[in-house]
Amino acid sequence: MAALIFLLIIGLILIWGISIYNSLVRLRNQVRNAWSQIDVQLKRRHDLIPNLVETVRGYMVHERETLEHITLARTQAMSASSISEKAKAENILGGMLGRLQIAVEAYPDLKANQNFLALQEELTSTENKISFSRQNYNDQVLFFNNKIQMFPSNIVASMFHFSEEVFFEVEDVTEKAVPQVTFQSGS
C-alpha cells in the first residue's frame, strides 16, 4: 500500500512538472511569435524608408545630411541583432524620421506630392502597427518572465534552463517622447 501511495505521489509530481514545462514552452513560443510580429513591421518600415527618401530627395536639396542620416539609421536598425540593439537602433531611426517631418514643413510642394502623401500614410500606419506589436511583445515577455520567476514554476524553469526575455523598451529618457511621423498636408 505504501508503494502505491509513493507511486501515486511520484506520478502527480511528474504530471505537475510536465504541465509547468509545457506552459513555459507555450509562453516562450508566444514571446518568439510576438517578436516576429515586431520584426515584420520593422521590415515593412525599413522597406518604406528608401522610397520616402527618394521621393523627398528631389525637393529637399538642402536637407541632404538629414536624408543620409536616415539611410544610415535604417542600415544600423536592419543590422542590429539583439532585441536591445534593435530597440536602440529603431529609436534612433524614429528620431531621424521626426527630423524629416520638421524639414518637410519648409517644402509645400513636397507636402502636396501624391507619392509623398501615400508613403506618409503607409509609414504612419506602420508606426502604429510597430507600437501595437511592441506592446504585445512586452506583454508576452511579462507573462513569461513572471512564470519563470514565480514559485513553483521557477523550479522547473531553472531545471530546464529557461531564462528571462528582454523587454523592447526605450533606454534613453529623451527618446521616450517618440516623434509622430505625420506630415501636415496643405500649406
N, CA, C and O atoms as a DFTB+ gen file, in Angstrom:
748 C
 N C O
     1  1       0.822      -1.185       0.000
     2  2       0.000       0.000       0.000
     3  2       0.878       1.265       0.000
     4  3       0.570       2.225      -0.706
     5  1       1.948       1.271       0.773
     6  2       2.858       2.403       0.842
     7  2       3.520       2.634      -0.512
     8  3       3.726       3.778      -0.918
     9  1       3.855       1.546      -1.213
    10  2       4.478       1.656      -2.528
    11  2       3.504       2.300      -3.521
    12  3       3.916       3.100      -4.362
    13  1       2.220       1.955      -3.425
    14  2       1.205       2.505      -4.309
    15  2       1.042       4.009      -4.058
    16  3       0.948       4.792      -5.003
    17  1       1.010       4.397      -2.808
    18  2       0.907       5.820      -2.461
    19  2       2.156       6.565      -2.947
    20  3       2.060       7.677      -3.467
    21  1       3.313       5.948      -2.776
    22  2       4.562       6.551      -3.233
    23  2       4.527       6.746      -4.754
    24  3       4.898       7.812      -5.246
    25  1       4.088       5.734      -5.497
    26  2       3.999       5.834      -6.961
    27  2       2.975       6.896      -7.380
    28  3       3.187       7.615      -8.357
    29  1       1.881       6.991      -6.648
    30  2       0.862       7.993      -6.932
    31  2       1.433       9.406      -6.730
    32  3       1.204      10.293      -7.553
    33  1       2.165       9.605      -5.650
    34  2       2.786      10.915      -5.386
    35  2       3.806      11.235      -6.478
    36  3       3.845      12.360      -6.974
    37  1       4.625      10.266      -6.853
    38  2       5.617      10.473      -7.919
    39  2       4.899      10.803      -9.227
    40  3       5.328      11.695      -9.960
    41  1       3.816      10.094      -9.524
    42  2       3.037      10.350     -10.740
    43  2       2.467      11.763     -10.754
    44  3       2.511      12.441     -11.780
    45  1       1.932      12.210      -9.614
    46  2       1.377      13.562      -9.529
    47  2       2.462      14.619      -9.704
    48  3       2.252      15.625     -10.383
    49  1       3.609      14.394      -9.098
    50  2       4.733      15.329      -9.254
    51  2       5.182      15.377     -10.714
    52  3       5.486      16.448     -11.241
    53  1       5.223      14.224     -11.358
    54  2       5.621      14.154     -12.765
    55  2       4.613      14.894     -13.649
    56  3       5.007      15.655     -14.533
    57  1       3.338      14.679     -13.419
    58  2       2.295      15.370     -14.189
    59  2       2.380      16.879     -13.954
    60  3       2.252      17.665     -14.892
    61  1       2.597      17.279     -12.698
    62  2       2.742      18.692     -12.357
    63  2       3.937      19.294     -13.107
    64  3       3.833      20.382     -13.674
    65  1       5.066      18.587     -13.107
    66  2       6.280      19.077     -13.779
    67  2       6.075      19.203     -15.285
    68  3       6.497      20.182     -15.900
    69  1       5.425      18.205     -15.868
    70  2       5.157      18.235     -17.308
    71  2       4.233      19.407     -17.643
    72  3       4.446      20.109     -18.631
    73  1       3.225      19.611     -16.830
    74  2       2.280      20.703     -17.050
    75  2       2.987      22.055     -16.998
    76  3       2.752      22.908     -17.854
    77  1       3.826      22.254     -16.029
    78  2       4.558      23.526     -15.916
    79  2       5.539      23.681     -17.081
    80  3       5.650      24.760     -17.662
    81  1       6.242      22.615     -17.417
    82  2       7.185      22.670     -18.538
    83  2       6.457      23.076     -19.820
    84  3       6.920      23.950     -20.554
    85  1       5.317      22.436     -20.084
    86  2       4.558      22.745     -21.294
    87  2       4.063      24.191     -21.290
    88  3       4.051      24.839     -22.337
    89  1       3.660      24.697     -20.145
    90  2       3.210      26.089     -20.099
    91  2       4.380      27.046     -20.332
    92  3       4.205      28.096     -20.950
    93  1       5.558      26.696     -19.848
    94  2       6.744      27.525     -20.096
    95  2       7.107      27.532     -21.586
    96  3       7.457      28.577     -22.135
    97  1       7.025      26.388     -22.224
    98  2       7.316      26.298     -23.658
    99  2       6.298      27.124     -24.441
   100  3       6.664      27.845     -25.369
   101  1       5.021      27.020     -24.069
   102  2       3.971      27.787     -24.743
   103  2       4.233      29.286     -24.594
   104  3       4.132      30.029     -25.571
   105  1       4.562      29.728     -23.404
   106  2       4.827      31.154     -23.183
   107  2       6.074      31.620     -23.935
   108  3       6.089      32.710     -24.507
   109  1       7.110      30.795     -23.931
   110  2       8.329      31.160     -24.670
   111  2       8.021      31.299     -26.163
   112  3       8.522      32.212     -26.820
   113  1       7.205      30.399     -26.692
   114  2       6.831      30.470     -28.105
   115  2       5.952      31.692     -28.389
   116  3       6.036      32.271     -29.472
   117  1       5.120      32.084     -27.440
   118  2       4.322      33.296     -27.615
   119  2       5.225      34.529     -27.646
   120  3       4.973      35.462     -28.408
   121  1       6.263      34.536     -26.831
   122  2       7.223      35.642     -26.851
   123  2       7.919      35.688     -28.213
   124  3       8.065      36.759     -28.802
   125  1       8.341      34.540     -28.705
   126  2       9.021      34.495     -30.006
   127  2       8.089      34.937     -31.133
   128  3       8.503      35.647     -32.050
   129  1       6.836      34.513     -31.055
   130  2       5.865      34.927     -32.063
   131  2       5.637      36.431     -32.003
   132  3       5.575      37.096     -33.037
   133  1       5.513      36.965     -30.797
   134  2       5.313      38.411     -30.649
   135  2       6.504      39.179     -31.216
   136  3       6.329      40.221     -31.850
   137  1       7.726      38.661     -30.988
   138  2       8.898      39.321     -31.549
   139  2       8.864      39.267     -33.072
   140  3       9.219      40.244     -33.732
   141  1       8.444      38.146     -33.633
   142  2       8.409      38.049     -35.091
   143  2       7.396      39.039     -35.671
   144  3       7.582      39.527     -36.786
   145  1       6.328      39.338     -34.928
   146  2       5.365      40.338     -35.388
   147  2       6.007      41.724     -35.426
   148  3       5.761      42.497     -36.352
   149  1       6.818      42.034     -34.438
   150  2       7.556      43.308     -34.449
   151  2       8.503      43.322     -35.641
   152  3       8.589      44.311     -36.368
   153  1       9.205      42.225     -35.831
   154  2      10.176      42.135     -36.912
   155  2       9.521      42.365     -38.274
   156  3      10.099      43.033     -39.132
   157  1       8.328      41.824     -38.479
   158  2       7.597      42.013     -39.734
   159  2       7.311      43.498     -39.952
   160  3       7.510      44.016     -41.050
   161  1       6.846      44.178     -38.909
   162  2       6.529      45.597     -39.035
   163  2       7.792      46.441     -39.229
   164  3       7.780      47.422     -39.973
   165  1       8.870      46.059     -38.561
   166  2      10.120      46.796     -38.742
   167  2      10.635      46.636     -40.165
   168  3      11.150      47.587     -40.753
   169  1      10.498      45.438     -40.718
   170  2      10.915      45.219     -42.111
   171  2      10.073      46.081     -43.043
   172  3      10.587      46.682     -43.986
   173  1       8.785      46.134     -42.769
   174  2       7.900      46.975     -43.589
   175  2       8.358      48.435     -43.511
   176  3       8.411      49.129     -44.526
   177  1       8.684      48.890     -42.315
   178  2       9.179      50.263     -42.127
   179  2      10.474      50.466     -42.900
   180  3      10.647      51.479     -43.577
   181  1      11.381      49.503     -42.798
   182  2      12.661      49.610     -43.492
   183  2      12.461      49.636     -45.001
   184  3      13.197      50.323     -45.710
   185  1      11.468      48.894     -45.504
   186  2      11.207      48.884     -46.938
   187  2      10.605      50.205     -47.424
   188  3      10.823      50.595     -48.571
   189  1       9.860      50.888     -46.574
   190  2       9.246      52.165     -46.960
   191  2      10.249      53.321     -46.993
   192  3      10.106      54.252     -47.785
   193  1      11.240      53.254     -46.148
   194  2      12.155      54.393     -45.992
   195  2      12.906      54.750     -47.278
   196  3      12.986      55.936     -47.596
   197  1      13.463      53.794     -48.041
   198  2      14.152      54.196     -49.277
   199  2      13.217      54.929     -50.249
   200  3      13.630      55.890     -50.899
   201  1      11.971      54.482     -50.349
   202  2      11.017      55.162     -51.227
   203  2      10.731      56.579     -50.730
   204  3      10.629      57.518     -51.519
   205  1      10.605      56.715     -49.423
   206  2      10.366      58.027     -48.836
   207  2      11.555      58.951     -49.097
   208  3      11.379      60.104     -49.489
   209  1      12.744      58.445     -48.880
   210  2      13.955      59.247     -49.095
   211  2      14.059      59.670     -50.560
   212  3      14.375      60.824     -50.848
   213  1      13.797      58.744     -51.488
   214  2      13.881      59.084     -52.909
   215  2      12.823      60.111     -53.301
   216  3      13.079      60.986     -54.128
   217  1      11.642      60.004     -52.711
   218  2      10.580      60.957     -53.022
   219  2      10.943      62.356     -52.564
   220  3      10.692      63.322     -53.284
   221  1      11.521      62.485     -51.397
   222  2      11.834      63.819     -50.881
   223  2      13.172      64.358     -51.369
   224  3      13.423      65.560     -51.287
   225  1      14.021      63.489     -51.870
   226  2      15.369      63.910     -52.289
   227  2      15.324      65.037     -53.322
   228  3      16.086      65.999     -53.225
   229  1      14.452      64.924     -54.289
   230  2      14.367      65.946     -55.339
   231  2      13.915      67.297     -54.822
   232  3      14.295      68.328     -55.376
   233  1      13.122      67.310     -53.787
   234  2      12.616      68.555     -53.228
   235  2      13.571      69.161     -52.205
   236  3      13.686      70.381     -52.093
   237  1      14.238      68.312     -51.477
   238  2      14.996      68.762     -50.310
   239  2      16.498      68.772     -50.578
   240  3      17.254      68.036     -49.945
   241  1      16.919      69.602     -51.509
   242  2      18.341      69.653     -51.838
   243  2      19.191      70.112     -50.658
   244  3      20.351      69.718     -50.540
   245  1      18.628      70.931     -49.798
   246  2      19.401      71.461     -48.676
   247  2      19.381      70.522     -47.465
   248  3      20.060      70.781     -46.471
   249  1      18.626      69.464     -47.540
   250  2      18.480      68.558     -46.394
   251  2      19.212      67.238     -46.633
   252  3      18.838      66.206     -46.076
   253  1      20.230      67.274     -47.443
   254  2      20.968      66.056     -47.803
   255  2      21.477      65.305     -46.568
   256  3      21.412      64.077     -46.511
   257  1      21.977      66.041     -45.597
   258  2      22.517      65.423     -44.378
   259  2      21.437      64.646     -43.628
   260  3      21.692      63.546     -43.136
   261  1      20.244      65.206     -43.540
   262  2      19.128      64.517     -42.867
   263  2      18.814      63.208     -43.576
   264  3      18.627      62.177     -42.929
   265  1      18.757      63.244     -44.899
   266  2      18.454      62.038     -45.674
   267  2      19.551      60.980     -45.510
   268  3      19.263      59.787     -45.416
   269  1      20.801      61.427     -45.477
   270  2      21.910      60.499     -45.275
   271  2      21.847      59.866     -43.881
   272  3      22.121      58.676     -43.730
   273  1      21.490      60.655     -42.867
   274  2      21.363      60.122     -41.511
   275  2      20.229      59.103     -41.416
   276  3      20.349      58.100     -40.714
   277  1      19.136      59.361     -42.119
   278  2      18.020      58.403     -42.124
   279  2      18.464      57.093     -42.763
   280  3      18.170      56.013     -42.250
   281  1      19.167      57.193     -43.874
   282  2      19.644      55.985     -44.556
   283  2      20.607      55.207     -43.661
   284  3      20.530      53.981     -43.586
   285  1      21.507      55.908     -42.988
   286  2      22.454      55.260     -42.080
   287  2      21.718      54.618     -40.897
   288  3      22.026      53.491     -40.509
   289  1      20.753      55.335     -40.332
   290  2      19.991      54.794     -39.195
   291  2      19.211      53.554     -39.620
   292  3      19.106      52.598     -38.852
   293  1      18.665      53.559     -40.825
   294  2      17.946      52.388     -41.341
   295  2      18.889      51.197     -41.466
   296  3      18.534      50.082     -41.081
   297  1      20.084      51.423     -42.000
   298  2      21.065      50.345     -42.144
   299  2      21.444      49.772     -40.788
   300  3      21.528      48.554     -40.630
   301  1      21.672      50.640     -39.810
   302  2      22.021      50.177     -38.465
   303  2      20.873      49.394     -37.832
   304  3      21.102      48.384     -37.167
   305  1      19.650      49.851     -38.035
   306  2      18.489      49.157     -37.476
   307  2      18.323      47.782     -38.107
   308  3      17.969      46.819     -37.426
   309  1      18.579      47.690     -39.408
   310  2      18.442      46.398     -40.090
   311  2      19.529      45.421     -39.674
   312  3      19.308      44.210     -39.698
   313  1      20.702      45.922     -39.293
   314  2      21.803      45.021     -38.951
   315  2      21.879      44.701     -37.460
   316  3      22.694      43.873     -37.055
   317  1      21.050      45.336     -36.640
   318  2      21.057      45.048     -35.205
   319  2      20.606      43.610     -34.977
   320  3      19.687      43.128     -35.639
   321  1      21.257      42.929     -34.035
   322  2      20.941      41.511     -33.848
   323  2      20.144      41.233     -32.577
   324  3      19.181      40.467     -32.616
   325  1      20.514      41.822     -31.480
   326  2      19.792      41.532     -30.233
   327  2      18.595      42.467     -30.096
   328  3      18.504      43.486     -30.781
   329  1      17.695      42.109     -29.217
   330  2      16.498      42.921     -29.009
   331  2      16.872      44.297     -28.489
   332  3      16.309      45.294     -28.940
   333  1      17.809      44.376     -27.551
   334  2      18.183      45.690     -27.016
   335  2      18.882      46.541     -28.080
   336  3      18.650      47.748     -28.148
   337  1      19.735      45.928     -28.911
   338  2      20.373      46.670     -30.001
   339  2      19.326      47.158     -30.995
   340  3      19.383      48.295     -31.462
   341  1      18.376      46.293     -31.310
   342  2      17.330      46.642     -32.255
   343  2      16.465      47.775     -31.706
   344  3      16.113      48.697     -32.442
   345  1      16.123      47.713     -30.423
   346  2      15.309      48.767     -29.807
   347  2      16.041      50.106     -29.887
   348  3      15.441      51.122     -30.235
   349  1      17.327      50.107     -29.568
   350  2      18.108      51.345     -29.601
   351  2      18.193      51.892     -31.026
   352  3      17.998      53.087     -31.247
   353  1      18.483      51.022     -31.984
   354  2      18.605      51.454     -33.378
   355  2      17.270      51.957     -33.924
   356  3      17.229      52.945     -34.657
   357  1      16.185      51.281     -33.567
   358  2      14.868      51.707     -34.037
   359  2      14.464      53.038     -33.414
   360  3      13.794      53.843     -34.060
   361  1      14.855      53.275     -32.188
   362  2      14.560      54.559     -31.558
   363  2      15.324      55.686     -32.244
   364  3      14.790      56.781     -32.417
   365  1      16.559      55.428     -32.631
   366  2      17.338      56.427     -33.366
   367  2      16.681      56.692     -34.720
   368  3      16.550      57.842     -35.140
   369  1      16.273      55.624     -35.394
   370  2      15.605      55.772     -36.689
   371  2      14.317      56.577     -36.549
   372  3      14.032      57.438     -37.381
   373  1      13.551      56.310     -35.521
   374  2      12.327      57.077     -35.273
   375  2      12.616      58.553     -35.068
   376  3      11.875      59.410     -35.549
   377  1      13.693      58.848     -34.355
   378  2      14.094      60.239     -34.154
   379  2      14.479      60.910     -35.461
   380  3      14.155      62.075     -35.689
   381  1      15.169      60.172     -36.317
   382  2      15.560      60.722     -37.612
   383  2      14.330      60.990     -38.478
   384  3      14.277      61.992     -39.192
   385  1      13.356      60.109     -38.416
   386  2      12.124      60.339     -39.173
   387  2      11.383      61.564     -38.636
   388  3      10.724      62.275     -39.394
   389  1      11.489      61.805     -37.351
   390  2      10.915      63.014     -36.766
   391  2      11.603      64.269     -37.289
   392  3      10.951      65.283     -37.539
   393  1      12.915      64.198     -37.452
   394  2      13.651      65.333     -38.022
   395  2      13.212      65.593     -39.454
   396  3      13.117      66.739     -39.893
   397  1      12.944      64.505     -40.178
   398  2      12.470      64.642     -41.554
   399  2      11.127      65.369     -41.569
   400  3      10.887      66.216     -42.429
   401  1      10.266      65.045     -40.630
   402  2       8.956      65.697     -40.532
   403  2       9.125      67.209     -40.402
   404  3       8.423      67.980     -41.057
   405  1      10.044      67.616     -39.567
   406  2      10.288      69.049     -39.356
   407  2      10.818      69.677     -40.644
   408  3      10.395      70.771     -41.020
   409  1      11.731      69.000     -41.312
   410  2      12.323      69.537     -42.540
   411  2      11.278      69.665     -43.650
   412  3      11.337      70.607     -44.440
   413  1      10.329      68.737     -43.723
   414  2       9.315      68.734     -44.775
   415  2       8.430      69.974     -44.704
   416  3       7.913      70.431     -45.723
   417  1       8.259      70.510     -43.520
   418  2       7.397      71.677     -43.348
   419  2       7.837      72.848     -44.228
   420  3       7.012      73.690     -44.582
   421  1       9.101      72.916     -44.581
   422  2       9.613      74.021     -45.394
   423  2       9.383      73.804     -46.895
   424  3       9.786      74.640     -47.703
   425  1       8.740      72.691     -47.278
   426  2       8.575      72.359     -48.690
   427  2       7.101      72.098     -49.013
   428  3       6.669      70.945     -49.016
   429  1       6.329      73.147     -49.283
   430  2       4.897      72.972     -49.544
   431  2       4.609      72.094     -50.768
   432  3       3.625      71.355     -50.778
   433  1       5.461      72.172     -51.798
   434  2       5.238      71.333     -52.978
   435  2       5.378      69.856     -52.634
   436  3       4.633      69.021     -53.147
   437  1       6.319      69.539     -51.777
   438  2       6.517      68.159     -51.348
   439  2       5.313      67.664     -50.554
   440  3       4.855      66.537     -50.740
   441  1       4.812      68.510     -49.675
   442  2       3.670      68.110     -48.836
   443  2       2.432      67.825     -49.680
   444  3       1.532      67.120     -49.225
   445  1       2.369      68.358     -50.900
   446  2       1.227      68.137     -51.778
   447  2       1.460      66.986     -52.768
   448  3       0.535      66.588     -53.476
   449  1       2.668      66.457     -52.822
   450  2       3.012      65.389     -53.754
   451  2       2.261      64.107     -53.397
   452  3       2.296      63.667     -52.248
   453  1       1.584      63.510     -54.374
   454  2       0.759      62.328     -54.126
   455  2       1.579      61.112     -53.685
   456  3       1.155      60.354     -52.813
   457  1       2.745      60.935     -54.289
   458  2       3.611      59.824     -53.858
   459  2       4.024      60.003     -52.410
   460  3       4.017      59.052     -51.628
   461  1       4.380      61.220     -52.063
   462  2       4.788      61.505     -50.690
   463  2       3.635      61.272     -49.733
   464  3       3.821      60.681     -48.670
   465  1       2.447      61.729     -50.098
   466  2       1.273      61.548     -49.231
   467  2       0.964      60.071     -49.019
   468  3       0.619      59.659     -47.911
   469  1       1.087      59.275     -50.080
   470  2       0.837      57.832     -49.958
   471  2       1.881      57.178     -49.053
   472  3       1.537      56.354     -48.205
   473  1       3.151      57.541     -49.229
   474  2       4.211      56.996     -48.376
   475  2       4.033      57.441     -46.934
   476  3       4.263      56.665     -46.007
   477  1       3.626      58.682     -46.744
   478  2       3.388      59.205     -45.400
   479  2       2.298      58.390     -44.712
   480  3       2.424      58.045     -43.537
   481  1       1.237      58.085     -45.437
   482  2       0.138      57.299     -44.865
   483  2       0.600      55.876     -44.516
   484  3       0.257      55.350     -43.457
   485  1       1.367      55.271     -45.398
   486  2       1.898      53.923     -45.131
   487  2       2.817      53.923     -43.921
   488  3       2.748      53.026     -43.081
   489  1       3.666      54.917     -43.835
   490  2       4.604      54.994     -42.720
   491  2       3.870      55.231     -41.403
   492  3       4.221      54.639     -40.382
   493  1       2.870      56.078     -41.420
   494  2       2.073      56.327     -40.214
   495  2       1.388      55.047     -39.765
   496  3       1.389      54.716     -38.579
   497  1       0.807      54.336     -40.707
   498  2       0.148      53.061     -40.396
   499  2       1.145      52.059     -39.826
   500  3       0.849      51.360     -38.857
   501  1       2.316      51.993     -40.427
   502  2       3.352      51.071     -39.959
   503  2       3.824      51.441     -38.559
   504  3       4.025      50.560     -37.722
   505  1       4.001      52.727     -38.295
   506  2       4.416      53.159     -36.954
   507  2       3.386      52.735     -35.910
   508  3       3.747      52.304     -34.815
   509  1       2.118      52.857     -36.247
   510  2       1.063      52.419     -35.321
   511  2       1.126      50.914     -35.082
   512  3       0.950      50.451     -33.955
   513  1       1.377      50.156     -36.141
   514  2       1.480      48.699     -36.002
   515  2       2.707      48.307     -35.183
   516  3       2.656      47.359     -34.399
   517  1       3.800      49.032     -35.362
   518  2       5.001      48.762     -34.568
   519  2       4.708      49.005     -33.095
   520  3       5.090      48.208     -32.238
   521  1       4.040      50.089     -32.812
   522  2       3.698      50.416     -31.430
   523  2       2.822      49.324     -30.810
   524  3       3.065      48.901     -29.680
   525  1       1.826      48.879     -31.533
   526  2       0.949      47.814     -31.041
   527  2       1.739      46.516     -30.852
   528  3       1.571      45.826     -29.847
   529  1       2.591      46.189     -31.811
   530  2       3.383      44.959     -31.728
   531  2       4.358      44.994     -30.562
   532  3       4.574      43.975     -29.905
   533  1       4.948      46.151     -30.299
   534  2       5.848      46.297     -29.144
   535  2       5.102      46.030     -27.849
   536  3       5.595      45.327     -26.967
   537  1       3.897      46.602     -27.745
   538  2       3.099      46.403     -26.537
   539  2       2.759      44.932     -26.353
   540  3       2.862      44.402     -25.247
   541  1       2.355      44.274     -27.430
   542  2       2.031      42.847     -27.359
   543  2       3.254      42.030     -26.957
   544  3       3.162      41.143     -26.108
   545  1       4.388      42.329     -27.561
   546  2       5.627      41.621     -27.229
   547  2       5.956      41.794     -25.748
   548  3       6.244      40.820     -25.053
   549  1       5.911      43.026     -25.275
   550  2       6.236      43.275     -23.867
   551  2       5.246      42.594     -22.931
   552  3       5.634      42.145     -21.853
   553  1       3.984      42.509     -23.318
   554  2       3.003      41.765     -22.513
   555  2       3.376      40.287     -22.429
   556  3       3.313      39.682     -21.359
   557  1       3.764      39.715     -23.565
   558  2       4.144      38.295     -23.591
   559  2       5.409      38.059     -22.761
   560  3       5.507      37.062     -22.046
   561  1       6.362      38.966     -22.856
   562  2       7.586      38.860     -22.056
   563  2       7.244      38.927     -20.574
   564  3       7.799      38.174     -19.773
   565  1       6.338      39.819     -20.210
   566  2       5.921      39.936     -18.815
   567  2       5.320      38.625     -18.309
   568  3       5.681      38.162     -17.227
   569  1       4.413      38.022     -19.070
   570  2       3.809      36.745     -18.665
   571  2       4.869      35.663     -18.508
   572  3       4.882      34.922     -17.525
   573  1       5.758      35.585     -19.497
   574  2       6.804      34.563     -19.477
   575  2       7.752      34.768     -18.297
   576  3       8.027      33.827     -17.552
   577  1       8.249      35.985     -18.127
   578  2       9.180      36.261     -17.032
   579  2       8.539      36.027     -15.676
   580  3       9.188      35.511     -14.766
   581  1       7.282      36.397     -15.528
   582  2       6.577      36.114     -14.270
   583  2       6.525      34.613     -14.006
   584  3       6.748      34.160     -12.883
   585  1       6.233      33.866     -15.032
   586  2       6.103      32.407     -14.871
   587  2       7.429      31.775     -14.450
   588  3       7.443      30.892     -13.592
   589  1       8.541      32.211     -15.039
   590  2       9.812      31.569     -14.691
   591  2      10.384      32.084     -13.377
   592  3      11.319      31.493     -12.837
   593  1       9.835      33.175     -12.859
   594  2      10.326      33.705     -11.590
   595  2       9.486      33.287     -10.394
   596  3       9.962      33.334      -9.260
   597  1       8.258      32.884     -10.627
   598  2       7.343      32.617      -9.513
   599  2       7.373      31.142      -9.114
   600  3       7.511      30.248      -9.948
   601  1       7.241      30.930      -7.829
   602  2       7.185      29.582      -7.280
   603  2       5.820      28.993      -7.589
   604  3       4.828      29.714      -7.483
   605  1       5.716      27.772      -7.952
   606  2       6.701      26.699      -8.042
   607  2       7.288      26.507      -9.440
   608  3       8.182      25.684      -9.636
   609  1       6.772      27.284     -10.424
   610  2       7.255      27.084     -11.790
   611  2       8.715      27.479     -11.959
   612  3       9.361      27.045     -12.914
   613  1       9.254      28.300     -11.046
   614  2      10.669      28.666     -11.145
   615  2      11.581      27.446     -10.961
   616  3      12.707      27.430     -11.458
   617  1      11.094      26.437     -10.253
   618  2      11.882      25.209     -10.059
   619  2      12.069      24.501     -11.402
   620  3      13.183      24.133     -11.774
   621  1      10.963      24.319     -12.119
   622  2      11.025      23.661     -13.430
   623  2      11.801      24.532     -14.415
   624  3      12.581      24.019     -15.218
   625  1      11.588      25.846     -14.356
   626  2      12.286      26.753     -15.266
   627  2      13.797      26.665     -15.084
   628  3      14.543      26.645     -16.063
   629  1      14.240      26.614     -13.857
   630  2      15.690      26.529     -13.636
   631  2      16.230      25.154     -14.023
   632  3      17.356      25.050     -14.511
   633  1      15.448      24.106     -13.814
   634  2      15.893      22.760     -14.193
   635  2      16.118      22.646     -15.698
   636  3      17.032      21.952     -16.144
   637  1      15.273      23.336     -16.485
   638  2      15.358      23.240     -17.942
   639  2      15.952      24.498     -18.575
   640  3      15.816      24.715     -19.780
   641  1      16.601      25.315     -17.773
   642  2      17.366      26.480     -18.229
   643  2      16.536      27.487     -19.031
   644  3      17.016      28.031     -20.026
   645  1      15.312      27.734     -18.608
   646  2      14.536      28.825     -19.185
   647  2      15.099      30.120     -18.609
   648  3      15.318      30.224     -17.402
   649  1      15.327      31.088     -19.458
   650  2      15.877      32.359     -18.967
   651  2      14.947      33.501     -19.352
   652  3      14.146      33.400     -20.281
   653  1      15.084      34.589     -18.602
   654  2      14.230      35.749     -18.822
   655  2      14.441      36.315     -20.217
   656  3      15.541      36.272     -20.768
   657  1      13.374      36.840     -20.766
   658  2      13.431      37.537     -22.046
   659  2      13.598      39.031     -21.771
   660  3      13.313      39.505     -20.671
   661  1      14.057      39.754     -22.768
   662  2      14.317      41.184     -22.637
   663  2      13.120      41.961     -23.172
   664  3      12.577      41.639     -24.229
   665  1      12.721      42.987     -22.431
   666  2      11.658      43.870     -22.899
   667  2      12.173      44.738     -24.031
   668  3      13.357      45.073     -24.076
   669  1      11.295      45.097     -24.933
   670  2      11.612      46.012     -26.019
   671  2      11.219      47.396     -25.526
   672  3      10.064      47.805     -25.646
   673  1      12.201      48.118     -24.966
   674  2      11.887      49.389     -24.341
   675  2      12.875      50.462     -24.735
   676  3      13.967      50.191     -25.234
   677  1      12.459      51.672     -24.495
   678  2      13.293      52.836     -24.769
   679  2      14.252      52.997     -23.598
   680  3      13.828      53.025     -22.442
   681  1      15.552      53.104     -23.898
   682  2      16.551      53.220     -22.843
   683  2      16.836      54.662     -22.468
   684  3      17.021      54.969     -21.291
   685  1      16.876      55.548     -23.448
   686  2      17.203      56.951     -23.212
   687  2      15.921      57.713     -22.892
   688  3      14.950      57.643     -23.646
   689  1      15.914      58.430     -21.789
   690  2      14.729      59.172     -21.350
   691  2      14.278      60.167     -22.409
   692  3      13.077      60.369     -22.589
   693  1      15.213      60.789     -23.109
   694  2      14.829      61.766     -24.126
   695  2      14.155      61.106     -25.323
   696  3      13.435      61.771     -26.068
   697  1      14.375      59.818     -25.515
   698  2      13.762      59.107     -26.627
   699  2      12.362      58.620     -26.296
   700  3      11.662      58.135     -27.184
   701  1      11.938      58.733     -25.059
   702  2      10.603      58.259     -24.688
   703  2       9.517      59.076     -25.361
   704  3       8.407      58.585     -25.562
   705  1       9.815      60.289     -25.703
   706  2       8.868      61.107     -26.448
   707  2       9.103      60.836     -27.927
   708  3       9.728      61.643     -28.615
   709  1       8.607      59.706     -28.419
   710  2       8.831      59.300     -29.801
   711  2       8.074      60.245     -30.726
   712  3       6.875      60.462     -30.551
   713  1       8.768      60.802     -31.700
   714  2       8.097      61.730     -32.604
   715  2       7.083      60.994     -33.469
   716  3       7.313      59.863     -33.895
   717  1       5.971      61.648     -33.716
   718  2       4.977      61.085     -34.618
   719  2       5.385      61.458     -36.021
   720  3       5.742      62.606     -36.286
   721  1       5.336      60.506     -36.912
   722  2       5.695      60.769     -38.292
   723  2       4.394      60.997     -39.051
   724  3       3.948      60.143     -39.817
   725  1       3.805      62.141     -38.828
   726  2       2.596      62.540     -39.539
   727  2       2.851      63.910     -40.113
   728  3       2.944      64.891     -39.375
   729  1       2.964      63.986     -41.410
   730  2       3.250      65.237     -42.065
   731  2       1.931      65.933     -42.353
   732  3       0.942      65.290     -42.708
   733  1       1.923      67.232     -42.200
   734  2       0.732      68.033     -42.420
   735  2       0.562      68.256     -43.919
   736  3       1.504      68.663     -44.599
   737  1      -0.627      67.991     -44.428
   738  2      -0.883      68.309     -45.836
   739  2      -1.514      69.679     -45.896
   740  3      -2.235      70.079     -44.982
   741  1      -1.257      70.368     -46.922
   742  2      -1.753      71.746     -47.047
   743  2      -0.613      72.709     -46.821
   744  3       0.536      72.284     -46.694
   745  1      -0.898      73.990     -46.768
   746  2       0.163      74.974     -46.608
   747  2       0.149      75.585     -45.277
   748  3       0.984      76.439     -44.982
